[in-house]
């Protein structure tokens, strides 16, 4: 099938159906690559999380229909648009690298912007708290997964770790360290990506920020930010105490230079 077929037959297809149609998948990927949403090596006719995320970003930009459907209107936009309207990026590469104090890869930046948009971390107070907390937790983007082996999580039924090896497999991943089989499963269900259950390496490279945004969203952190929470108050929620408070505060001071509150 081709995009023209979808237009002519006025079809609506779940975007996940690209997994069974390599020709259509390649055509969609080619257009997404033109719009700068996929790297050149992302056009391979194989549907996966990278293509799904790029398509969702495309749908957000054109403000058309459900994020996970490819219909006649979406197909027409894909074929006819020369460039995307506006820019949904809430933070640039230069801004992110200033705040985090380290190089951020294109993939990480794309996931960061996807996370900020998806979870509506889109006001300066929300962004400054999220960015400063994740900067500290990741050591300025140096650690996208827990440094320890994770063996201590084996047998932790409170984390859903009921099988041998679950501890290391589902140790902390991402900028706020998603931990435990049950939390990975909840995230996999939310993001509609069963490969999340492959474990820590997959999540830390594919969803380093989105996994953290999932925790942020589930714990109603935006509402706390909206009520003028201090760095100390946010830290207590993220950390359970005040570990690294001075470092978090220093990152926050950098963040508000970029996004004044």
Phi, psi and omega in degrees: 000151178237166178301323179300324179296320179296320179293310185295324182265001179052050183271159170230118184240140171299137182299332179295344179291347176297340179299335181254012182217086186295328180294312179293321179301314180297321180295316178296315179300320180299317179291320178296325178292321177301322181279001179080015182267345176230145173289166182302322181280005178274355179265093184224001180075007180250119182279130179204188184302324181296317178292318179300314181295319179296320179294320178296322176296320177300314181295324177296321182289322182271352177053053184226117171065189179289147183296332188255022178234144175245105180246186183300318181295315178299317180298321179295317177299315181301318184282325192256335182291137176271328176209161183277144177289132176063194180211116182278001179290123180270342180217138180270168178300316181296318179296315180297317182291329176295313183290312183283340179071025183204165178289136175246130182287163178299321179295318178295319179296319178297318180291324177299311180294322176298317179298312182299320179288313184301316185259013176055040172273070197232013171247161183300315178299317179298313183296315183297320178290316180297314182295318182290321179293317181289332176296315179293312185299329182263004182062041182067044178073011180279332185237107177259002172210159182302136184286327181290171184288333183087000181302329183293346179271352178301134179079003179282091182294335178294340176259002181082010182276091186250354181245151177304134178088356180298327182302300178296323183295323184243037174287178187302126179232141177088180189288343173237020169052073168302127188224134173097145182307315184295322179288322175298318181295320178298319179292318178301318179295319182293316187272354181058044179225099182297341181292346174306327182286359171293337173116197193299319184294320180294312183294318184292335179263328184269321184230052184298323180264321182299324177296323177289321177296328177299315176296315181303314180294313182295337181257015173054041183290330179300318181298321178296317178297320182295336180265018173078031181300147176275169176300322179298316181295317179295320181298319179300324180286320183285316189262337186084356178201213181235028179300132177069024184302316182298320179292318178297319179296320179296318176295323179297319179297324176293319183296320183286346172289330180271319182234081185304140179246000000 
